Structures are given as structure tokens and as C-alpha cells.
Amino acid sequence: MTASLAAPPPPPIPRLDAPLTPDALADALRAFSTSYYANHPFHQLMHEGRLSRPQLQGWVANRLAYQRAIPRKDAAILSNCPDPGVRRLWIQRIVDHDGTAPGTGGIEMWIRLGEALGVPREEMEDERHVLPAVRFAAEAYVTFCRTRPWIDAVASSLTELFAPDLMRRRIAAFAEHYPWVDRAGLEYFRSRLDQAPRDSGHGLALVRQHCTTVETQYRAFDALRFKLDVLWAMIDAIHHAYADGTRAGA
């Protein structure tokens, strides 16, 4: 299998002469779905059942670096946000991924997905398969959320607007095309069907409330564009590293 060039379509950033209304701003942000990494060729291959076992293993092992970055970026948002009301709600995201005890939470679910795909837990946890480009992209996201205004970081999280449909497509694809994968290993995808709409609803409400000028709305667009680039860069690196259907370096 030869990996083709796959640049994402640029998001449709509108030209603003005056601030958008909150509803128009929300619509403009949702329109960025055309640049979401669900449209990457790797995901198309996944949904069509055309990925090999090593390709799926490379994907799940690499993505753990990003899963582990998520609660760290959320902690960065909390540290920069002066509003205790926002912090009380946002902290649930950290709990969702880190869990409330060892063996719980989204990161643990992702490791179990790796085991279901045949990657030993030790190889998942020590991140020996993580590509430099994937780690760089994940860390860039954490740095963005730590160094930019908290509402910009909130706007960057709005890729969650597009996640539920991708989760449903993954669940259906694994059931149809990859019957060798233990269904229990797909719990992470099922959990995001509830969490992503809740989280994106909260994030979008904050952006609608706080991004009320041309400047802040352009910053919101730029933040979401950045996050879309992060996701695309990661999946593109994985796609090319495993393009021949085997483990990188095997």
C-alpha cells in the first residue's frame, strides 16, 4: 500500500467586518468539520476495513501519547482560567481521562483498546512505538493550551463537536471489518459518545460568551484551525509510517 499525499482542506474562516452573533459564530466553528481528520485517507481505510493488524496496532500505540496529553492540556486551561465556575465544570475532563482510581478512566480504556488490538500492555505504557512527529504534535497542543489565553485553548478543544460521528463510524467499522477485536476493547469509543457532546456543548457555550469581538473571534478560529492541524499531523505521520502495512522499523 502506498501512502498518497493528503493535505487537509483549509477551514472556511470567514472574513469579519463586525463581530458575528453567538449563533453565527457557532455555525462558523461547526463549518470547520470539513477539515477534521476523520476525512484523512487513513480513517477512510479504517472504515472500509482495509487496514492491516500492524497498521491498527501502530495507530493505537501512537495515539496513547495524545490521550495522555489531554488531561495535561486541560490542567493547563484550569491553571490559566480565573473563573471558578468554569474550573468546576472543566475539571471533569481530567477525571474522565485520568479516572478516579488506578484502572479507571479514558487513558486506561485506550490501553485496553491497544491490548484488544494485540499490543502488549507493557509496549503501550512505555510508548516505545510512538513516532517523533506524533509526540511533537501532542506536546505542541499542551504548549498551546499552557501559553495562550484560556478561552483560546477552550476554542481549540472544539474538535469535540465533530467527534461523536467519528466514534460511531469506528464502532461500526470494527464490528463489520475487524471481528478479531474483542468488543470490550471498544469501550473508549462508546464513552466518548456521551462525553464529547457534553464537553463540546460546554466549550462552545464559553466561546459564544467570551468571544464577542472581531479579534477574539479570529483567535477562536485560529485556535480551532491549530487543533485540526495537530490531529491531521498525527494521523498523517501514522499513515506514512505504516504505509506498507507493517510495523515501522520491522
N, C-alpha and C positions, 0 to 999 in steps of 0.2 A: 504494500500500500504506500503510495507516495503522497506526502502532505502537500496540499496546494496552498498558495498564498491566501491569506484570509484576514484582510484588514476590515475592521468594523465600519459600518456606515456611520458617518458623523451624526451626532444627535441634532435634532432640529431646534437649535437655540434661537428663540425669536428676537427680533430687533425691537428694543423698547424705547419709545419716546416719552413714556409715562409709566408709572407702576401698574402692573396687572392687578386686577381684583383677586382676592383669595381664590375664588373658583377658577379663574383663568390661569392663575399661577399653578394650581393643582393640575389642571388639564395639560399645561405646557410640560410639567415634570413627567406626567404619565406618558406623554408622547415620546419620551426618551427610550421607551421599550424597544424601539427599532434598533437600538444599539446594544441591547442586552446580550450577554454572552450565551444565552440559550440558542441564539442564531448561529453560533460558531459551528464549523464543519464537524468538530469532534462530537458535539452534542447531537448533531444530526446522525452521525454514525452510531452513537449510543442508542438513540431512539429507534433506529432501524435494525438494531441487533447485529451490527457489523463490526463491533469491537471484539478483539480477542481477549482472552483471560488476562494475559500480561498487560494489555493496554488498560483494562479496568483496574488492575492492581496498581499500575503506575499512577493512574488518576487518583485513586482513593488514598494512596500513601502520600502523594504530594499535597493533596488538599488538606491534610491534617495540619500542615503549617499555617494555613489560612484559618482553619477552625480555631486553632489555639490563639491566633492573633485577635479574634473577635472580642473576647472579654477584655483584652488589654486595651483595645481601641475604645471600648465602652467605658472602661475605667478612666481613660484619658478625657473623654467627654464629661464624665462626672466631675473630674478634678477641675475642669475649666468652667463648669456651669455654676452660676451664683444662685440659681433658683432652687430652693429645697423641694418645692413641689415637683419640678421636673426630675430632680435627682431621685425622689422616692419612686417614681414610675420607671425611670430609665434603669435603675439598678436591677430590675427583674431580668433584664437581658443577660447580665453577668451570671445570675443564678441559673438561668436556663442553660447556659453553656458549661459552667463550672460544676453545676449540681449543688446539692445541699449536703452531700456526704460522698466519700470515695465510692466509685462505681455508679455514680448517677450523673445526669447532665448530658448536654449535646455532644461534648467532646468525647465522652465515653461511648455514646451511641455511634459516633463516627469511627472510633477504633473497632467497635464490634462489626460495623459495616466492612471494615478492612478485613477482619477475620473471616467474615462470611464470603468475601471475595478471594480468600486464600492467602492473605498476607499475615504472617505470624504477628502476634501482639508485640513481641519484642522489636520487630522491624518497623512496626507502626510507631511505637513510642519513642524509639531513638532517632527517628526521622532520617535514616540512612539513605532513603531513596529520594529525598526532597531535592529538587533541582535548584541551582542558584537563582535562576530567574524567578521561580515561584517564591522562594524565600524573600528575595528582594522586593517583589511586588507586595507581599503580605506585610513586610516591615514598613514599606512606604505608606501603606494605609494607616498603620499605627502612628507613624510620624505625622502624617497629615492631621489626624484627629487630635494629636497632642499639641500641635503648633498653630493650628488655625482656630478662629473663633468657634465657640462651641456650637453655634447654630449652623455654621458651615459644615461641621462634622456631622451634625444631625441630617442635613440635606444629603450628604454623601451616603447615608445609610438607606436612602430611599430606593435603592435597587430592590429592596424587600417588596416594593409594590409589584414587582414582576415575578417574584419567587414562587408563589403558590402554583401557578400554571406549570412551571418547570418541575416542581416536585411531583405533581400529578402525572406529568409525562414520564418522569423517571420511574415512578411506581409501576405504571402500565408497561413500560418498556422492559423492566426487569421481569415482570410476571410473564410477558409474552416471549421474550427472546433469550433470557438467561435463567432457565428453570433450575440450574445447578446452584443458584444463590439462595441460601436459607432466607425465607421470608422475614424471620425475626430480625435479620440484619438490616432491614429497611426501615426500622423504627425512626431513625433520624428524619427521613423524608416525611413520614406521617406526622411527626411532631411539628414540623415547620408549616404544615397546612393550617394549624391553629396559631402558631406563634408569629409567623410572618405578617398575616393581616392585622393582628393586634399591634405589632411593633410599627409597621408602616403607617397604620392609622394614627398612632401617637406621634410619630416623626413628622408626618405630613401636617398634622394639626399645628405643631410647633413652627414649622416653616411658614405656614399660612399666617400665623400670628405675628411672627417676628420679622419676616422678610417682606417689608411693606414699601421699600424704596427701590428705585431702579438699581442702585448699587447692590443692595442686599439680594435682590432677585437675580442679578447677574452672578453674584457669588454663589447662590444656591445652584444655578445651572452649571457653573464651573465645577462645583463640588461633586455633583452627581455625574458629570462627564468624567471627572477624575476617577471616581469609583468604578464606572463602567470600563475605563481603560485598565484598571487594576485587575478586574475579573477577566477581561479579554486577554491580557498579557499572561496571566497564569494558565488559562486553558490553552492558549496558543503554544506556550512553552511545552506543556504536557503533550499536546498533539504532535509536535515535531520531534520530541524526544523518543516517542514510542511509535513513530510513523510506520516502521516496518513490522509492527505487531508483536515485538518482543521487548523485554526489559531494556532500558537504556544501559549500555555498557555490558550487556550479557554476551 
